[in-house]
Amino acid sequence: MDANIELLQCYKRLLTASQQMLKLAHEGLWEDLIEREVEYVGTVEEIASFQDACNQIPIIQAQISPLLKQILANEVELKMILQLRMEELRTLVGQTSRQQNLNTTYGRLAGNILYPNEI
């Protein structure tokens, strides 16, 4: 029974971590999100070890089920936010690359006078 209670507590910690990660993502605190994800993964590993070690009793399964559903819903939302962030970063990298190309091109022409027939 004690292992079942500990398993339930792990799921509660996982839900809390999941909610905190979602909040950090909404706030754009990406470094904090990554730090929190390390803890999240550790809790998932702890849950995996508990599930191998104990036989879940129905009352604990019933308490875990809504927690797990919320954790999965949070994960779906988090993935959507991260996908949007990845698109933002992709756009920024593209803009930076274009800016560097312009700087390189104009940098080579610096100090030169171009006449219409030379283009």
N, CA and C atoms as a LAMMPS dump frame, in Angstrom:
ITEM: TIMESTEP
0
ITEM: NUMBER OF ATOMS
357
ITEM: BOX BOUNDS ff ff ff
-5.0000000000000000e+02 5.0000000000000000e+02
-5.0000000000000000e+02 5.0000000000000000e+02
-5.0000000000000000e+02 5.0000000000000000e+02
ITEM: ATOMS id mol type element x y z
1 1 1 N 0.82 -1.194 0
2 1 2 C 0 0 0
3 1 3 C 0.863 1.257 0
4 2 1 N 1.976 1.239 0.751
5 2 2 C 2.845 2.412 0.813
6 2 3 C 3.387 2.784 -0.562
7 3 1 N 3.732 1.792 -1.362
8 3 2 C 4.244 2.061 -2.71
9 3 3 C 3.171 2.727 -3.561
10 4 1 N 1.927 2.325 -3.372
11 4 2 C 0.825 2.942 -4.116
12 4 3 C 0.655 4.413 -3.725
13 5 1 N 0.774 4.708 -2.458
14 5 2 C 0.662 6.092 -1.989
15 5 3 C 1.816 6.917 -2.552
16 6 1 N 3.012 6.36 -2.549
17 6 2 C 4.173 7.067 -3.09
18 6 3 C 4.004 7.293 -4.593
19 7 1 N 3.438 6.315 -5.286
20 7 2 C 3.178 6.45 -6.709
21 7 3 C 2.192 7.598 -6.96
22 8 1 N 1.143 7.667 -6.166
23 8 2 C 0.169 8.75 -6.286
24 8 3 C 0.834 10.107 -6.034
25 9 1 N 1.696 10.165 -5.035
26 9 2 C 2.413 11.412 -4.749
27 9 3 C 3.314 11.811 -5.917
28 10 1 N 3.928 10.835 -6.553
29 10 2 C 4.76 11.129 -7.722
30 10 3 C 3.928 11.729 -8.848
31 11 1 N 2.75 11.185 -9.071
32 11 2 C 1.875 11.732 -10.109
33 11 3 C 1.441 13.158 -9.763
34 12 1 N 1.213 13.409 -8.497
35 12 2 C 0.857 14.768 -8.081
36 12 3 C 2.017 15.733 -8.325
37 13 1 N 3.241 15.283 -8.015
38 13 2 C 4.426 16.11 -8.279
39 13 3 C 4.599 16.335 -9.779
40 14 1 N 4.32 15.302 -10.562
41 14 2 C 4.439 15.417 -12.008
42 14 3 C 3.428 16.424 -12.557
43 15 1 N 2.206 16.393 -12.034
44 15 2 C 1.193 17.363 -12.464
45 15 3 C 1.621 18.781 -12.091
46 16 1 N 2.136 18.957 -10.899
47 16 2 C 2.605 20.279 -10.472
48 16 3 C 3.728 20.766 -11.383
49 17 1 N 4.67 19.891 -11.673
50 17 2 C 5.774 20.254 -12.565
51 17 3 C 5.248 20.591 -13.955
52 18 1 N 4.295 19.833 -14.418
53 18 2 C 3.69 20.056 -15.728
54 18 3 C 3.014 21.427 -15.791
55 19 1 N 2.291 21.766 -14.745
56 19 2 C 1.613 23.065 -14.691
57 19 3 C 2.629 24.204 -14.636
58 20 1 N 3.698 24.015 -13.886
59 20 2 C 4.733 25.041 -13.793
60 20 3 C 5.437 25.223 -15.14
61 21 1 N 5.7 24.122 -15.837
62 21 2 C 6.335 24.205 -17.146
63 21 3 C 5.447 24.948 -18.135
64 22 1 N 4.17 24.676 -18.078
65 22 2 C 3.221 25.354 -18.96
66 22 3 C 3.198 26.851 -18.67
67 23 1 N 3.212 27.2 -17.402
68 23 2 C 3.23 28.611 -17.003
69 23 3 C 4.504 29.294 -17.502
70 24 1 N 5.63 28.638 -17.346
71 24 2 C 6.9 29.196 -17.808
72 24 3 C 6.9 29.391 -19.32
73 25 1 N 6.316 28.446 -20.034
74 25 2 C 6.241 28.554 -21.496
75 25 3 C 5.363 29.727 -21.899
76 26 1 N 4.234 29.898 -21.231
77 26 2 C 3.35 31.028 -21.528
78 26 3 C 4.052 32.364 -21.263
79 27 1 N 4.916 32.383 -20.255
80 27 2 C 5.636 33.606 -19.896
81 27 3 C 6.901 33.806 -20.724
82 28 1 N 7.254 32.805 -21.53
83 28 2 C 8.452 32.914 -22.36
84 28 3 C 9.747 32.772 -21.586
85 29 1 N 9.705 32.112 -20.456
86 29 2 C 10.896 31.897 -19.632
87 29 3 C 11.531 30.562 -20.018
88 30 1 N 12.21 30.568 -21.167
89 30 2 C 12.672 29.328 -21.788
90 30 3 C 13.764 28.638 -20.991
91 31 1 N 14.703 29.374 -20.424
92 31 2 C 15.774 28.752 -19.641
93 31 3 C 15.212 28.091 -18.385
94 32 1 N 14.276 28.765 -17.726
95 32 2 C 13.635 28.186 -16.543
96 32 3 C 12.84 26.943 -16.917
97 33 1 N 12.222 26.984 -18.081
98 33 2 C 11.455 25.831 -18.562
99 33 3 C 12.359 24.618 -18.738
100 34 1 N 13.524 24.839 -19.303
101 34 2 C 14.46 23.733 -19.52
102 34 3 C 14.921 23.149 -18.18
103 35 1 N 15.201 24.012 -17.223
104 35 2 C 15.594 23.534 -15.896
105 35 3 C 14.481 22.703 -15.264
106 36 1 N 13.252 23.164 -15.409
107 36 2 C 12.109 22.46 -14.823
108 36 3 C 11.885 21.128 -15.535
109 37 1 N 12.199 21.082 -16.815
110 37 2 C 12.008 19.848 -17.579
111 37 3 C 12.909 18.731 -17.068
112 38 1 N 14.094 19.086 -16.613
113 38 2 C 15.007 18.088 -16.052
114 38 3 C 14.361 17.423 -14.836
115 39 1 N 13.754 18.224 -13.976
116 39 2 C 13.057 17.684 -12.8
117 39 3 C 11.863 16.825 -13.236
118 40 1 N 11.16 17.284 -14.248
119 40 2 C 9.993 16.57 -14.77
120 40 3 C 10.393 15.167 -15.247
121 41 1 N 11.469 15.101 -16.004
122 41 2 C 11.943 13.813 -16.511
123 41 3 C 12.353 12.899 -15.354
124 42 1 N 12.977 13.469 -14.348
125 42 2 C 13.348 12.674 -13.169
126 42 3 C 12.13 12.079 -12.479
127 43 1 N 11.062 12.847 -12.395
128 43 2 C 9.826 12.348 -11.776
129 43 3 C 9.201 11.263 -12.637
130 44 1 N 9.253 11.418 -13.955
131 44 2 C 8.734 10.378 -14.852
132 44 3 C 9.504 9.076 -14.648
133 45 1 N 10.818 9.176 -14.51
134 45 2 C 11.639 7.985 -14.269
135 45 3 C 11.289 7.347 -12.93
136 46 1 N 11.03 8.182 -11.936
137 46 2 C 10.64 7.665 -10.614
138 46 3 C 9.31 6.92 -10.71
139 47 1 N 8.373 7.474 -11.456
140 47 2 C 7.073 6.825 -11.644
141 47 3 C 7.254 5.474 -12.327
142 48 1 N 8.101 5.443 -13.333
143 48 2 C 8.336 4.19 -14.05
144 48 3 C 8.88 3.117 -13.112
145 49 1 N 9.778 3.5 -12.214
146 49 2 C 10.327 2.51 -11.283
147 49 3 C 9.279 2.043 -10.277
148 50 1 N 8.4 2.944 -9.838
149 50 2 C 7.341 2.557 -8.911
150 50 3 C 6.342 1.615 -9.572
151 51 1 N 6.007 1.904 -10.808
152 51 2 C 4.998 1.084 -11.474
153 51 3 C 5.489 -0.341 -11.674
154 52 1 N 6.785 -0.502 -11.839
155 52 2 C 7.336 -1.843 -11.957
156 52 3 C 7.327 -2.56 -10.61
157 53 1 N 7.426 -1.8 -9.531
158 53 2 C 7.596 -2.385 -8.203
159 53 3 C 6.286 -2.642 -7.461
160 54 1 N 5.176 -2.046 -7.881
161 54 2 C 3.957 -2.213 -7.093
162 54 3 C 2.769 -2.604 -7.966
163 55 1 N 1.828 -3.261 -7.328
164 55 2 C 0.56 -3.577 -7.966
165 55 3 C -0.417 -2.496 -7.548
166 56 1 N -0.894 -1.753 -8.535
167 56 2 C -1.789 -0.649 -8.215
168 56 3 C -3.15 -1.176 -7.769
169 57 1 N -3.634 -0.579 -6.703
170 57 2 C -4.972 -0.938 -6.258
171 57 3 C -5.963 0.002 -6.959
172 58 1 N -7.191 -0.475 -7.179
173 58 2 C -8.168 0.301 -7.957
174 58 3 C -8.409 1.72 -7.449
175 59 1 N -8.43 1.925 -6.154
176 59 2 C -8.696 3.269 -5.635
177 59 3 C -7.562 4.239 -6.007
178 60 1 N -6.339 3.75 -6.012
179 60 2 C -5.193 4.576 -6.41
180 60 3 C -5.247 4.834 -7.91
181 61 1 N -5.592 3.809 -8.684
182 61 2 C -5.728 3.985 -10.135
183 61 3 C -6.781 5.048 -10.445
184 62 1 N -7.866 5.035 -9.703
185 62 2 C -8.935 6.018 -9.915
186 62 3 C -8.461 7.434 -9.587
187 63 1 N -7.575 7.572 -8.628
188 63 2 C -7.048 8.887 -8.271
189 63 3 C -5.974 9.353 -9.256
190 64 1 N -5.246 8.411 -9.815
191 64 2 C -4.182 8.735 -10.761
192 64 3 C -4.759 9.137 -12.123
193 65 1 N -5.841 8.516 -12.51
194 65 2 C -6.404 8.723 -13.849
195 65 3 C -6.648 10.195 -14.204
196 66 1 N -7.344 10.992 -13.371
197 66 2 C -7.543 12.404 -13.738
198 66 3 C -6.236 13.202 -13.744
199 67 1 N -5.302 12.82 -12.868
200 67 2 C -4.008 13.496 -12.861
201 67 3 C -3.282 13.258 -14.182
202 68 1 N -3.313 12.019 -14.615
203 68 2 C -2.642 11.653 -15.855
204 68 3 C -3.284 12.342 -17.06
205 69 1 N -4.603 12.429 -17.062
206 69 2 C -5.295 13.112 -18.156
207 69 3 C -4.883 14.576 -18.23
208 70 1 N -4.779 15.234 -17.084
209 70 2 C -4.37 16.634 -17.061
210 70 3 C -2.912 16.797 -17.469
211 71 1 N -2.068 15.882 -17.026
212 71 2 C -0.653 15.917 -17.411
213 71 3 C -0.522 15.814 -18.927
214 72 1 N -1.271 14.895 -19.519
215 72 2 C -1.217 14.716 -20.977
216 72 3 C -1.766 15.941 -21.708
217 73 1 N -2.833 16.529 -21.195
218 73 2 C -3.384 17.741 -21.806
219 73 3 C -2.373 18.89 -21.726
220 74 1 N -1.711 19.013 -20.587
221 74 2 C -0.681 20.051 -20.431
222 74 3 C 0.462 19.827 -21.417
223 75 1 N 0.817 18.565 -21.607
224 75 2 C 1.912 18.253 -22.513
225 75 3 C 1.564 18.617 -23.96
226 76 1 N 0.325 18.369 -24.356
227 76 2 C -0.122 18.742 -25.704
228 76 3 C -0.038 20.256 -25.877
229 77 1 N -0.534 20.998 -24.886
230 77 2 C -0.486 22.463 -24.962
231 77 3 C 0.954 22.97 -24.975
232 78 1 N 1.799 22.367 -24.163
233 78 2 C 3.204 22.768 -24.113
234 78 3 C 3.881 22.535 -25.46
235 79 1 N 3.587 21.412 -26.079
236 79 2 C 4.172 21.122 -27.393
237 79 3 C 3.732 22.153 -28.425
238 80 1 N 2.494 22.594 -28.353
239 80 2 C 2.014 23.613 -29.293
240 80 3 C 2.759 24.933 -29.074
241 81 1 N 2.95 25.311 -27.821
242 81 2 C 3.676 26.545 -27.505
243 81 3 C 5.118 26.449 -27.985
244 82 1 N 5.74 25.3 -27.763
245 82 2 C 7.124 25.115 -28.192
246 82 3 C 7.242 25.122 -29.714
247 83 1 N 6.245 24.597 -30.392
248 83 2 C 6.247 24.625 -31.856
249 83 3 C 6.189 26.067 -32.363
250 84 1 N 5.338 26.885 -31.735
251 84 2 C 5.266 28.303 -32.098
252 84 3 C 6.599 28.998 -31.842
253 85 1 N 7.217 28.677 -30.735
254 85 2 C 8.522 29.273 -30.403
255 85 3 C 9.572 28.869 -31.431
256 86 1 N 9.535 27.62 -31.854
257 86 2 C 10.486 27.153 -32.841
258 86 3 C 10.299 27.91 -34.164
259 87 1 N 9.063 28.18 -34.523
260 87 2 C 8.798 28.96 -35.736
261 87 3 C 9.34 30.384 -35.593
262 88 1 N 9.158 30.984 -34.423
263 88 2 C 9.707 32.319 -34.169
264 88 3 C 11.222 32.319 -34.334
265 89 1 N 11.865 31.318 -33.75
266 89 2 C 13.326 31.238 -33.832
267 89 3 C 13.779 31.004 -35.268
268 90 1 N 13.05 30.179 -35.99
269 90 2 C 13.38 29.924 -37.394
270 90 3 C 13.301 31.224 -38.197
271 91 1 N 12.28 32.024 -37.928
272 91 2 C 12.133 33.317 -38.605
273 91 3 C 13.283 34.241 -38.253
274 92 1 N 13.639 34.302 -36.975
275 92 2 C 14.749 35.159 -36.545
276 92 3 C 16.076 34.732 -37.165
277 93 1 N 16.299 33.439 -37.244
278 93 2 C 17.537 32.942 -37.848
279 93 3 C 17.563 33.303 -39.331
280 94 1 N 16.433 33.179 -40.004
281 94 2 C 16.354 33.551 -41.418
282 94 3 C 16.633 35.033 -41.624
283 95 1 N 16.066 35.869 -40.758
284 95 2 C 16.298 37.312 -40.86
285 95 3 C 17.768 37.641 -40.614
286 96 1 N 18.356 37.003 -39.646
287 96 2 C 19.769 37.233 -39.334
288 96 3 C 20.646 36.827 -40.504
289 97 1 N 20.326 35.712 -41.106
290 97 2 C 21.099 35.237 -42.254
291 97 3 C 20.999 36.213 -43.417
292 98 1 N 19.804 36.706 -43.685
293 98 2 C 19.632 37.679 -44.769
294 98 3 C 20.392 38.973 -44.459
295 99 1 N 20.346 39.407 -43.2
296 99 2 C 21.062 40.624 -42.799
297 99 3 C 22.568 40.45 -42.977
298 100 1 N 23.083 39.284 -42.62
299 100 2 C 24.511 39.031 -42.799
300 100 3 C 24.887 39.043 -44.277
301 101 1 N 24.042 38.478 -45.113
302 101 2 C 24.303 38.489 -46.556
303 101 3 C 24.335 39.921 -47.09
304 102 1 N 23.397 40.737 -46.644
305 102 2 C 23.379 42.135 -47.063
306 102 3 C 24.629 42.866 -46.592
307 103 1 N 24.99 42.661 -45.338
308 103 2 C 26.179 43.314 -44.792
309 103 3 C 27.438 42.895 -45.549
310 104 1 N 27.525 41.62 -45.874
311 104 2 C 28.678 41.117 -46.623
312 104 3 C 28.732 41.736 -48.009
313 105 1 N 27.588 41.764 -48.682
314 105 2 C 27.518 42.318 -50.034
315 105 3 C 27.867 43.792 -50.036
316 106 1 N 27.24 44.562 -49.172
317 106 2 C 27.516 45.992 -49.129
318 106 3 C 28.898 46.29 -48.569
319 107 1 N 29.398 45.427 -47.716
320 107 2 C 30.738 45.606 -47.164
321 107 3 C 31.802 45.505 -48.242
322 108 1 N 31.607 44.631 -49.207
323 108 2 C 32.562 44.488 -50.313
324 108 3 C 32.547 45.702 -51.224
325 109 1 N 31.394 46.372 -51.266
326 109 2 C 31.263 47.535 -52.137
327 109 3 C 31.649 48.835 -51.446
328 110 1 N 31.93 48.791 -50.168
329 110 2 C 32.26 49.998 -49.409
330 110 3 C 33.486 50.68 -49.998
331 111 1 N 33.387 51.968 -50.189
332 111 2 C 34.5 52.74 -50.694
333 111 3 C 34.596 52.738 -52.21
334 112 1 N 33.775 51.952 -52.882
335 112 2 C 33.771 51.921 -54.341
336 112 3 C 32.667 52.814 -54.877
337 113 1 N 32.951 53.448 -55.976
338 113 2 C 31.933 54.25 -56.645
339 113 3 C 31.462 53.43 -57.832
340 114 1 N 30.174 53.191 -57.871
341 114 2 C 29.612 52.4 -58.968
342 114 3 C 28.981 53.331 -59.983
343 115 1 N 29.276 53.071 -61.219
344 115 2 C 28.673 53.833 -62.305
345 115 3 C 27.653 52.949 -62.997
346 116 1 N 26.603 53.513 -63.556
347 116 2 C 25.524 52.724 -64.151
348 116 3 C 26.013 51.688 -65.167
349 117 1 N 27.015 51.945 -65.922
350 117 2 C 27.508 50.988 -66.915
351 117 3 C 28.283 49.834 -66.304
352 118 1 N 28.68 49.936 -65.046
353 118 2 C 29.495 48.908 -64.391
354 118 3 C 28.643 47.839 -63.69
355 119 1 N 27.348 48.012 -63.622
356 119 2 C 26.5 47.076 -62.887
357 119 3 C 26.273 45.838 -63.643
